[in-house]
Amino acid sequence: MKAGGCVRTALAVALVAGLAVADQAKAPASKPKPLSVDNRLAIIRVLSSEYATSKQPLPASQKIEEALVVTPAGAIKEDKLRDDLARRGAAVHTGEIIQVTAIQFKTSSILFEINGGGKKKKKWYERIQVSGGTSGAPVDVTSPTRVPGPGEQAPPTRPIGSWILLSFPDYVPDLKPDEVKKMLAGVLDFSTRSAAIPWIETIPEEFREAIKEKKAKVGMNREMVLAALGRPGNKVRETKDGVEREDWIYGNPPFVTFVTFVGDQVVEVKEFK
């Protein structure tokens, strides 16, 4: 009888242990902690003002609600992106270098402002009056266009920035900067800009020094100018003698810099002080 009792006791213990393991397997995994203050500051420190290469076109936006939404798995709504691009045009094209100019933390998302966002302030050169017959009309100098004729309206100015919203189901979990970069990897490639020191060392010394001094020089390419001066406040294109030239405009009067490109190379730098 004692042996039988021991067997029954052992079976009962084994059954209870098995049920406990099953209950643990059914129990939901513990939720990740909310974003900590330290990691919030780390994300701002690492990603704010960081450069990246766009892997998707980003729609031009005039309000934050028009941001491109990215899930933690890196997915985006392709159909919505196509519709937004068709309606508002692209502020950033695939392969273009962008800059994260601001970061906002919300209850269940992180909002990244790209190239200054879509809220565009009126610049002095947007108020230039170009004669068109008997009357003048302001001309949008952000893109090549003909001068409006009498009675015609000038085309609207286009926003130069956009937003990306990294959206979570309930709240923003505790993430490190590298984890955020991985989540955005389907839209932005931070790898080339994160390796800024090796890139700097591959360019000629004269351009390296100019970048450190925040100056543009003849012979630079667009990436070097972006590294030196950041994204321009505006761009103007014109064709003269069959050659297309593009001016990148920085600053406000009386301190204005014009950087002129032919193709990918700077051919002229004018500074007005």
Backbone bond lengths (Angstrom), bond angles and torsions (degrees), N, CA, C in turn:
res aa  C-N    CA-C-N  psi(-1)  N-CA   C-N-CA  omega(-1)  CA-C   N-CA-C  phi
1 M - - - 1.467 - - 1.522 111.13 -
2 K 1.324 115.08 -40.26 1.455 117.62 179.84 1.521 111.68 -62.05
3 A 1.349 115.86 -40.85 1.476 119.23 -179.94 1.509 110.00 -63.31
4 G 1.377 116.23 -43.02 1.459 119.50 179.38 1.512 111.83 -62.51
5 G 1.364 114.98 -39.83 1.466 118.59 178.89 1.512 111.98 -63.26
6 C 1.328 115.94 -39.78 1.480 119.82 178.68 1.519 111.04 -63.29
7 V 1.324 116.13 -40.31 1.477 120.31 179.70 1.514 109.98 -63.12
8 R 1.391 114.64 -45.50 1.466 117.77 -179.56 1.525 111.35 -62.91
9 T 1.318 115.31 -39.80 1.475 119.23 179.18 1.522 111.01 -63.51
10 A 1.339 116.49 -42.91 1.473 120.87 179.71 1.517 110.83 -62.81
11 L 1.356 115.86 -41.14 1.473 119.43 178.98 1.522 111.02 -65.04
12 A 1.322 116.61 -39.60 1.468 120.32 179.41 1.525 110.98 -64.11
13 V 1.333 116.31 -42.89 1.467 120.45 179.03 1.518 110.56 -62.73
14 A 1.341 115.29 -43.10 1.459 119.68 179.68 1.518 111.09 -63.37
15 L 1.347 116.28 -39.88 1.463 120.20 179.45 1.516 111.23 -64.42
16 V 1.334 116.88 -44.51 1.469 120.77 178.70 1.522 111.04 -62.39
17 A 1.340 116.67 -41.80 1.473 120.46 179.09 1.524 110.70 -63.28
18 G 1.358 115.02 -40.57 1.459 118.67 179.72 1.512 112.03 -64.48
19 L 1.328 116.36 -40.68 1.464 120.13 177.96 1.529 111.52 -64.48
20 A 1.335 115.70 -37.64 1.468 119.40 179.43 1.522 111.08 -64.45
21 V 1.361 115.87 -41.61 1.475 119.83 178.34 1.517 110.50 -63.87
22 A 1.362 115.60 -40.81 1.465 119.64 179.60 1.519 110.74 -63.50
23 D 1.332 117.03 -40.82 1.463 120.27 178.91 1.520 111.20 -63.56
24 Q 1.335 116.19 -38.57 1.465 119.97 178.59 1.517 110.93 -65.61
25 A 1.345 116.22 -37.63 1.459 119.99 -179.92 1.523 110.65 -66.93
26 K 1.360 116.68 -35.06 1.452 120.13 -179.56 1.522 111.98 -77.41
27 A 1.316 117.55 -25.51 1.457 120.60 -176.49 1.527 110.17 -63.10
28 P 1.311 117.41 136.23 1.470 120.04 179.74 1.522 111.44 -66.03
29 A 1.335 114.80 146.83 1.465 118.93 178.37 1.520 109.21 -64.82
30 S 1.305 115.44 147.36 1.455 119.54 -178.67 1.527 109.67 -64.27
31 K 1.319 116.64 140.59 1.465 121.53 -178.46 1.520 110.04 -70.70
32 P 1.338 116.88 145.70 1.462 118.67 175.76 1.520 110.87 -65.74
33 K 1.293 115.80 154.23 1.456 120.52 -179.77 1.533 110.11 -69.86
34 P 1.309 117.14 152.85 1.474 119.81 174.27 1.522 110.68 -65.22
35 L 1.313 115.90 162.75 1.458 121.76 -178.28 1.527 110.57 -58.28
36 S 1.309 115.44 126.44 1.467 121.07 -179.53 1.522 110.55 -81.35
37 V 1.312 115.25 160.91 1.466 120.66 178.14 1.524 110.07 -62.26
38 D 1.335 117.01 -41.85 1.464 120.39 -178.78 1.527 111.62 -61.65
39 N 1.343 117.40 -44.95 1.456 119.86 -179.60 1.523 112.04 -72.26
40 R 1.323 116.50 -31.21 1.474 119.47 174.11 1.533 110.10 -59.98
41 L 1.327 115.48 -47.11 1.465 119.93 179.12 1.526 111.43 -65.92
42 A 1.332 116.64 -36.12 1.465 120.30 179.01 1.528 111.02 -65.56
43 I 1.337 117.05 -40.67 1.462 120.37 178.27 1.524 110.57 -62.80
44 I 1.336 116.09 -42.69 1.468 119.66 177.98 1.518 110.19 -63.46
45 R 1.323 116.81 -44.32 1.460 120.87 -176.70 1.526 112.05 -64.71
46 V 1.332 117.30 -40.63 1.461 120.94 -175.01 1.527 112.44 -83.41
47 L 1.336 117.34 -40.21 1.462 120.16 -171.85 1.518 114.31 -96.57
48 S 1.318 117.85 -25.20 1.460 119.22 179.88 1.525 109.93 -66.32
49 S 1.320 116.33 129.05 1.473 124.74 -177.46 1.526 112.46 72.94
50 E 1.321 118.85 6.44 1.460 121.91 179.63 1.528 110.38 -75.12
51 Y 1.336 115.30 147.96 1.461 122.05 176.40 1.523 109.37 -97.98
52 A 1.313 115.54 152.85 1.465 121.78 175.91 1.518 108.37 -154.64
53 T 1.329 115.63 164.94 1.455 121.26 175.37 1.522 108.52 -101.85
54 S 1.326 115.96 129.37 1.458 120.17 -178.32 1.525 110.55 -73.74
55 K 1.332 116.60 129.99 1.463 121.35 177.31 1.526 111.51 -101.29
56 Q 1.343 115.28 -4.12 1.453 121.77 176.26 1.529 107.74 -137.96
57 P 1.328 118.45 148.64 1.466 118.48 170.36 1.520 109.19 -67.01
58 L 1.325 116.97 139.88 1.459 121.40 179.75 1.520 108.71 -108.96
59 P 1.326 118.10 126.40 1.466 120.28 -176.84 1.517 112.22 -67.97
60 A 1.329 115.83 143.70 1.456 120.96 174.01 1.524 108.47 -64.85
61 S 1.327 116.36 137.37 1.459 120.61 -174.30 1.518 110.03 -133.15
62 Q 1.309 115.58 146.93 1.462 121.52 174.97 1.527 111.60 -117.67
63 K 1.318 116.60 -3.34 1.457 120.37 175.55 1.525 108.95 -150.12
64 I 1.314 115.88 152.83 1.447 121.92 -173.78 1.529 111.83 -62.46
65 E 1.321 116.78 -29.53 1.466 120.48 -179.47 1.527 112.01 -62.32
66 E 1.320 117.92 -16.08 1.462 122.22 -179.62 1.523 112.66 -91.66
67 A 1.328 116.86 11.94 1.463 121.09 -177.84 1.530 111.43 -63.14
68 L 1.328 115.70 150.33 1.461 121.62 173.16 1.526 107.78 -75.44
69 V 1.340 117.11 121.43 1.463 122.07 -176.13 1.524 109.88 -91.01
70 V 1.332 115.90 130.01 1.463 123.26 177.94 1.524 108.47 -121.69
71 T 1.324 117.30 134.03 1.465 121.25 178.02 1.529 109.68 -85.62
72 P 1.342 118.25 165.73 1.472 120.17 177.22 1.523 113.01 -58.74
73 A 1.346 117.51 -25.16 1.467 120.78 177.36 1.519 112.03 -81.72
74 G 1.339 117.10 -2.08 1.459 120.82 178.17 1.519 114.22 88.93
75 A 1.335 117.50 9.59 1.462 120.63 -177.58 1.526 111.19 -86.13
76 I 1.328 115.64 149.36 1.461 122.26 174.07 1.526 108.08 -130.14
77 K 1.317 116.16 162.06 1.460 120.88 176.88 1.528 108.66 -87.03
78 E 1.336 115.49 100.76 1.462 120.88 -175.24 1.528 111.62 -60.37
79 D 1.340 117.07 -42.46 1.463 119.99 -178.23 1.524 111.45 -62.20
80 K 1.335 115.92 -44.00 1.469 119.75 179.60 1.521 110.87 -64.98
81 L 1.335 116.89 -39.67 1.459 120.42 179.00 1.529 110.14 -61.05
82 R 1.329 117.13 -44.38 1.472 120.26 179.15 1.527 110.96 -62.38
83 D 1.342 116.10 -41.09 1.466 119.52 179.30 1.531 111.13 -65.25
84 D 1.332 116.55 -43.41 1.465 120.35 179.92 1.524 111.08 -63.36
85 L 1.321 117.02 -40.56 1.461 120.48 179.16 1.525 110.57 -66.05
86 A 1.331 116.22 -38.33 1.467 119.69 -179.94 1.522 110.88 -67.65
87 R 1.343 117.47 -36.05 1.460 120.80 -176.71 1.526 112.87 -84.24
88 R 1.332 117.23 -38.40 1.459 119.07 -171.84 1.526 113.95 -115.31
89 G 1.322 117.05 -10.20 1.450 119.47 -177.25 1.518 111.75 80.29
90 A 1.315 116.65 173.99 1.466 121.84 -177.52 1.525 110.75 -101.01
91 A 1.329 115.70 130.00 1.466 120.54 171.27 1.516 110.26 -84.49
92 V 1.335 115.72 -29.34 1.465 122.12 179.70 1.522 107.95 -134.56
93 H 1.331 116.39 135.03 1.455 121.00 179.12 1.530 110.12 -101.93
94 T 1.320 116.17 158.80 1.463 121.29 178.49 1.525 110.18 -57.15
95 G 1.322 116.61 132.00 1.457 121.31 179.44 1.508 114.11 91.40
96 E 1.320 117.93 -6.30 1.467 120.81 -179.64 1.521 110.22 -82.42
97 I 1.317 116.46 143.59 1.461 121.36 176.87 1.528 108.64 -81.17
98 I 1.323 116.04 128.41 1.465 121.61 179.69 1.517 109.49 -117.87
99 Q 1.328 114.93 170.95 1.457 120.52 174.92 1.525 109.23 -131.77
100 V 1.320 115.82 135.71 1.468 121.07 173.44 1.521 107.03 -80.10
101 T 1.327 117.28 111.48 1.464 120.70 -172.98 1.521 113.84 -100.24
102 A 1.326 117.98 -12.62 1.475 120.80 176.08 1.524 108.96 -164.02
103 I 1.333 115.66 153.93 1.462 121.80 178.75 1.523 108.08 -134.23
104 Q 1.332 116.02 130.69 1.464 121.20 176.32 1.530 109.25 -122.45
105 F 1.310 116.22 136.01 1.461 121.38 177.71 1.525 109.11 -103.05
106 K 1.331 115.47 125.81 1.455 121.18 177.73 1.523 108.72 -115.44
107 T 1.339 117.24 179.14 1.465 120.95 -175.00 1.523 112.36 -56.61
108 S 1.321 117.53 -46.47 1.467 120.95 -176.54 1.523 112.40 -128.29
109 S 1.318 117.48 27.47 1.465 119.66 -178.78 1.523 111.09 -161.54
110 I 1.332 114.56 163.26 1.462 122.15 171.97 1.522 106.68 -123.31
111 L 1.325 116.91 126.03 1.460 122.28 -176.89 1.525 109.50 -104.35
112 F 1.331 115.48 125.36 1.465 121.32 -179.79 1.527 108.87 -109.95
113 E 1.310 115.77 120.37 1.464 120.66 175.55 1.527 108.11 -84.20
114 I 1.333 116.83 128.38 1.458 122.61 -177.53 1.525 110.15 -109.54
115 N 1.331 116.02 124.97 1.467 121.77 177.04 1.522 112.91 53.73
116 G 1.312 116.38 39.73 1.459 119.62 175.70 1.508 115.09 87.89
117 G 1.332 117.87 2.48 1.458 119.63 -179.66 1.514 112.43 74.58
118 G 1.311 116.58 -174.54 1.460 120.42 -176.53 1.507 114.43 -97.37
119 K 1.338 117.61 -2.77 1.459 119.25 179.99 1.523 109.00 -84.41
120 K 1.311 115.57 103.92 1.447 121.05 -173.04 1.517 111.47 -102.24
121 K 1.324 115.77 123.85 1.456 120.08 176.72 1.526 109.30 -83.04
122 K 1.302 115.10 152.08 1.456 119.87 -178.56 1.522 109.94 -73.98
123 K 1.324 116.19 126.65 1.457 122.17 -179.76 1.524 109.72 -94.69
124 W 1.318 115.96 163.82 1.461 119.46 -179.38 1.509 112.32 -62.00
125 Y 1.371 117.54 -35.46 1.452 119.77 -175.63 1.523 111.88 -78.64
126 E 1.348 118.00 -7.22 1.458 120.68 175.11 1.519 111.44 -85.02
127 R 1.352 116.52 -7.38 1.446 120.11 178.85 1.520 111.98 -103.17
128 I 1.347 115.82 7.37 1.461 119.54 178.75 1.521 109.80 -65.76
129 Q 1.330 117.02 134.12 1.454 122.10 177.61 1.529 109.24 -98.62
130 V 1.316 115.90 123.38 1.460 121.51 178.75 1.510 108.10 -109.07
131 S 1.321 116.10 126.57 1.462 120.48 -176.30 1.516 111.10 -63.46
132 G 1.317 116.18 133.12 1.463 121.19 176.77 1.507 109.19 -134.36
133 G 1.329 117.75 77.45 1.458 121.47 -177.63 1.508 109.33 82.84
134 T 1.315 116.38 -121.77 1.465 120.40 -176.22 1.515 112.91 -90.28
135 S 1.304 116.55 -6.99 1.470 119.01 -179.07 1.511 109.81 -138.14
136 G 1.322 115.06 162.62 1.457 119.59 178.16 1.505 110.16 -108.54
137 A 1.323 116.63 156.63 1.465 121.05 178.71 1.512 108.36 -145.70
138 P 1.346 118.35 141.21 1.468 120.13 178.70 1.513 110.33 -66.02
139 V 1.323 116.48 138.96 1.458 122.06 -177.47 1.510 109.66 -112.59
140 D 1.320 118.08 133.56 1.466 123.54 174.78 1.518 108.21 -71.17
141 V 1.349 116.34 114.47 1.463 119.21 -178.11 1.516 111.95 -97.43
142 T 1.317 117.38 14.17 1.456 119.52 179.51 1.508 112.19 -78.75
143 S 1.299 119.42 -14.72 1.451 122.29 -179.59 1.506 109.09 -153.75
144 P 1.368 118.54 158.31 1.448 120.27 -179.21 1.519 110.53 -65.12
145 T 1.301 116.08 129.85 1.460 120.15 179.15 1.512 109.11 -157.04
146 R 1.282 117.06 158.83 1.447 119.84 178.46 1.524 109.63 -81.84
147 V 1.305 117.23 161.10 1.456 121.50 178.73 1.516 108.82 -74.11
148 P 1.356 118.94 130.82 1.458 119.99 178.55 1.516 111.35 -61.34
149 G 1.308 116.23 140.46 1.456 121.13 177.57 1.505 111.27 -83.30
150 P 1.360 116.72 178.01 1.470 120.43 179.86 1.526 111.18 -57.32
151 G 1.331 115.80 131.19 1.453 120.36 177.91 1.511 114.28 84.95
152 E 1.349 118.46 -8.52 1.454 121.49 -179.89 1.526 110.29 -91.43
153 Q 1.301 115.86 148.76 1.460 120.92 177.64 1.520 110.38 -89.70
154 A 1.306 116.41 145.46 1.461 119.99 175.48 1.518 109.11 -69.98
155 P 1.325 118.57 145.18 1.464 120.28 177.60 1.509 110.56 -65.01
156 P 1.332 118.91 148.68 1.468 120.74 -178.47 1.515 111.16 -67.91
157 T 1.332 115.23 148.65 1.454 119.13 175.45 1.517 108.97 -71.43
158 R 1.339 116.53 148.16 1.456 121.11 -176.44 1.521 110.74 -105.89
159 P 1.325 118.39 138.90 1.459 119.65 175.10 1.520 110.13 -64.30
160 I 1.329 116.34 147.43 1.458 119.61 -176.41 1.523 112.06 -104.21
161 G 1.323 117.69 -2.86 1.454 119.78 -175.64 1.512 113.56 -122.80
162 S 1.319 114.85 -175.73 1.451 120.54 -177.75 1.526 107.86 -157.79
163 W 1.329 115.44 179.85 1.460 121.57 176.61 1.523 109.77 -134.26
164 I 1.325 115.63 151.88 1.463 122.67 171.81 1.524 107.26 -126.10
165 L 1.322 116.29 128.93 1.460 121.86 -178.82 1.517 108.81 -111.71
166 L 1.339 116.75 113.81 1.461 122.35 174.68 1.524 106.84 -87.82
167 S 1.341 116.69 107.24 1.459 121.77 -168.59 1.529 111.80 -107.31
168 F 1.342 116.19 134.16 1.465 123.52 179.56 1.530 109.79 -114.30
169 P 1.344 117.87 157.04 1.467 120.39 -175.98 1.528 114.22 -61.74
170 D 1.330 117.44 -47.73 1.469 120.45 -173.43 1.526 112.78 -120.16
171 Y 1.320 116.21 -47.92 1.462 121.51 -176.16 1.524 108.05 -156.50
172 V 1.318 115.70 166.63 1.464 120.64 178.66 1.522 108.24 -81.08
173 P 1.346 118.20 117.78 1.471 120.17 -179.67 1.526 111.47 -75.92
174 D 1.307 115.81 171.92 1.461 121.16 -179.34 1.526 109.20 -74.50
175 L 1.328 116.50 106.29 1.457 122.49 -174.75 1.516 110.80 -122.25
176 K 1.322 114.98 147.07 1.450 121.08 171.95 1.531 108.74 -94.13
177 P 1.328 118.02 160.28 1.468 120.69 -177.83 1.531 114.17 -54.33
178 D 1.343 117.70 -41.03 1.473 119.80 -179.59 1.524 111.42 -64.74
179 E 1.338 116.75 -32.93 1.466 119.85 177.88 1.526 110.76 -68.25
180 V 1.330 116.29 -37.67 1.470 119.97 177.13 1.523 109.89 -64.91
181 K 1.323 117.32 -41.82 1.467 120.73 178.84 1.526 111.02 -60.62
182 K 1.326 117.14 -39.70 1.461 120.58 179.28 1.521 111.07 -64.58
183 M 1.330 116.81 -38.54 1.462 120.51 178.96 1.526 111.62 -66.57
184 L 1.320 116.69 -29.85 1.460 121.15 -179.71 1.529 112.56 -92.65
185 A 1.327 116.85 2.12 1.469 121.09 -171.46 1.524 113.24 -61.78
186 G 1.341 117.92 -26.10 1.457 119.42 178.65 1.509 113.14 -73.41
187 V 1.344 116.17 -15.34 1.464 121.20 -178.25 1.527 111.66 -113.51
188 L 1.337 116.13 -40.61 1.468 120.93 -176.89 1.523 110.42 -127.92
189 D 1.324 115.25 135.40 1.464 121.32 176.53 1.519 108.09 -106.87
190 F 1.338 115.44 106.72 1.463 120.45 -178.37 1.526 112.51 -86.59
191 S 1.322 118.28 -5.70 1.466 120.57 -169.63 1.515 112.74 -63.97
192 T 1.334 118.49 -43.04 1.462 119.85 -176.27 1.517 111.45 -69.71
193 R 1.360 116.42 -37.80 1.454 118.78 -178.42 1.521 111.27 -81.44
194 S 1.345 117.83 -25.86 1.456 119.22 178.70 1.526 110.85 -69.08
195 A 1.336 116.23 -27.11 1.463 120.42 177.98 1.519 109.87 -91.19
196 A 1.338 115.69 52.86 1.465 120.34 -173.10 1.529 112.61 -66.45
197 I 1.323 118.14 -37.46 1.465 119.95 -176.45 1.528 111.55 -65.91
198 P 1.343 120.15 -49.83 1.466 118.87 177.00 1.524 112.77 -59.09
199 W 1.334 117.09 -37.28 1.463 119.85 178.76 1.524 110.53 -64.31
200 I 1.307 117.55 -43.91 1.469 121.44 179.05 1.522 110.45 -58.33
201 E 1.329 115.51 -39.55 1.465 118.77 -176.07 1.524 113.03 -71.42
202 T 1.327 118.46 -14.04 1.465 120.78 -179.29 1.518 112.79 -87.92
203 I 1.334 118.84 -9.13 1.462 120.39 -176.43 1.526 109.91 -100.67
204 P 1.347 117.64 158.48 1.474 120.94 -178.71 1.528 112.04 -56.67
205 E 1.311 115.14 150.11 1.461 122.25 -176.17 1.531 112.21 -57.10
206 E 1.351 117.30 -40.92 1.466 119.79 -176.90 1.528 111.34 -62.13
207 F 1.345 116.58 -36.56 1.458 119.69 179.06 1.525 111.05 -76.98
208 R 1.331 115.17 -32.81 1.457 119.49 177.06 1.521 110.83 -60.95
209 E 1.317 115.91 -44.54 1.459 120.65 179.39 1.520 111.14 -66.75
210 A 1.336 116.52 -38.84 1.461 119.99 179.39 1.524 110.85 -63.57
211 I 1.329 117.11 -39.55 1.463 120.80 179.03 1.523 110.21 -64.34
212 K 1.326 116.97 -41.53 1.466 120.45 177.54 1.522 111.18 -62.42
213 E 1.348 116.20 -33.71 1.466 121.43 -179.67 1.526 112.72 -88.13
214 K 1.349 116.82 3.10 1.465 122.37 -179.92 1.527 111.51 59.22
215 K 1.336 115.88 48.01 1.459 121.29 179.32 1.521 110.20 -129.53
216 A 1.332 115.88 151.07 1.462 121.98 174.18 1.523 109.07 -99.81
217 K 1.349 116.13 145.55 1.456 120.74 179.85 1.520 109.74 -134.31
218 V 1.349 114.76 152.09 1.459 120.65 175.01 1.528 109.33 -58.93
219 G 1.325 116.90 134.47 1.458 121.49 -179.08 1.518 113.56 102.73
220 M 1.338 117.17 -17.25 1.461 120.44 176.80 1.527 110.47 -66.92
221 N 1.340 116.70 157.23 1.457 119.96 169.48 1.526 108.74 -101.06
222 R 1.329 116.08 -179.73 1.460 120.06 -174.62 1.532 112.47 -63.79
223 E 1.322 116.85 -39.00 1.459 119.52 -179.25 1.522 111.02 -63.42
224 M 1.334 116.53 -39.51 1.461 119.72 178.34 1.522 111.29 -64.83
225 V 1.328 116.70 -40.90 1.464 120.21 179.79 1.526 110.16 -65.93
226 L 1.333 116.78 -40.10 1.461 119.96 176.99 1.524 110.93 -61.80
227 A 1.324 116.32 -39.90 1.460 120.10 178.98 1.523 111.19 -67.05
228 A 1.336 116.93 -34.05 1.464 121.04 -177.30 1.528 112.52 -80.92
229 L 1.330 116.35 -46.10 1.467 120.53 -170.89 1.518 114.13 -115.85
230 G 1.340 117.57 -11.10 1.453 119.70 -174.59 1.517 110.98 81.52
231 R 1.323 115.96 -170.73 1.452 120.83 -179.18 1.524 110.06 -73.57
232 P 1.330 118.46 137.15 1.462 120.59 -179.14 1.516 111.92 -69.10
233 G 1.328 115.16 155.23 1.453 119.14 175.59 1.512 112.04 -68.66
234 N 1.327 116.00 -27.35 1.455 119.56 178.39 1.518 109.32 -162.20
235 K 1.339 115.43 166.62 1.453 122.38 178.39 1.523 108.66 -133.81
236 V 1.334 115.63 143.65 1.463 121.07 176.85 1.518 108.26 -131.21
237 R 1.308 117.15 129.68 1.460 121.33 177.60 1.518 109.93 -113.42
238 E 1.324 115.96 143.65 1.461 121.29 173.45 1.523 108.93 -151.94
239 T 1.309 115.33 154.06 1.461 121.12 177.53 1.525 108.73 -112.74
240 K 1.323 115.93 124.26 1.459 121.71 -178.79 1.511 108.88 -131.64
241 D 1.349 115.99 125.16 1.466 121.57 -177.53 1.522 111.60 54.54
242 G 1.329 115.46 37.79 1.460 120.05 177.61 1.516 114.98 79.11
243 V 1.339 118.45 2.92 1.466 122.20 -178.28 1.523 108.68 -112.21
244 E 1.322 116.25 124.99 1.468 120.18 178.36 1.520 109.76 -84.36
245 R 1.315 115.40 126.24 1.461 122.71 178.48 1.524 108.53 -117.35
246 E 1.321 115.76 146.59 1.459 120.45 178.81 1.518 109.17 -130.96
247 D 1.320 115.71 125.08 1.464 121.83 177.68 1.520 110.09 -98.94
248 W 1.330 115.68 129.92 1.457 121.62 170.15 1.525 106.41 -100.99
249 I 1.334 116.03 127.86 1.456 121.04 -172.06 1.525 109.62 -112.45
250 Y 1.340 115.83 127.52 1.461 122.19 -178.96 1.525 109.97 -123.13
251 G 1.330 115.85 145.50 1.453 121.01 171.85 1.508 114.27 87.36
252 N 1.323 114.47 -177.19 1.455 123.70 177.92 1.522 109.07 -130.31
253 P 1.324 117.19 150.43 1.461 119.12 -178.28 1.520 111.04 -61.37
254 P 1.329 118.84 143.36 1.478 124.90 8.15 1.529 113.86 -88.49
255 F 1.349 117.77 4.11 1.470 120.90 -177.86 1.530 109.45 -102.43
256 V 1.316 115.76 93.47 1.461 121.35 -176.42 1.524 109.56 -130.06
257 T 1.340 115.41 137.93 1.464 121.38 176.94 1.518 109.43 -121.20
258 F 1.345 115.74 130.06 1.459 122.47 174.83 1.529 108.20 -109.23
259 V 1.325 116.98 122.64 1.460 122.26 176.62 1.530 106.85 -112.56
260 T 1.341 117.02 117.30 1.460 121.64 -173.60 1.523 110.71 -104.60
261 F 1.345 114.89 128.30 1.464 121.99 178.76 1.526 110.48 -109.59
262 V 1.316 114.54 144.19 1.462 121.84 161.35 1.521 104.82 -120.94
263 G 1.328 115.86 113.30 1.453 118.87 -171.40 1.516 109.24 69.35
264 D 1.324 117.12 -128.10 1.458 121.60 -178.20 1.521 112.11 -101.88
265 Q 1.328 117.94 7.66 1.471 120.61 -172.68 1.520 111.75 -118.04
266 V 1.330 115.34 139.63 1.460 121.35 175.96 1.524 109.18 -73.63
267 V 1.335 116.24 127.49 1.467 120.95 178.95 1.522 111.94 -111.85
268 E 1.342 116.45 -13.38 1.461 118.99 -178.60 1.518 110.19 -161.38
269 V 1.335 115.41 140.25 1.471 121.93 175.18 1.519 107.99 -129.39
270 K 1.341 115.91 122.83 1.467 120.80 178.38 1.520 108.33 -120.50
271 E 1.326 115.49 129.63 1.450 121.32 178.38 1.521 109.44 -118.98
272 F 1.331 116.17 128.85 1.457 121.81 178.20 1.530 107.64 -113.71
273 K 1.327 115.63 121.29 1.456 120.57 -176.65 1.528 110.79 -125.36
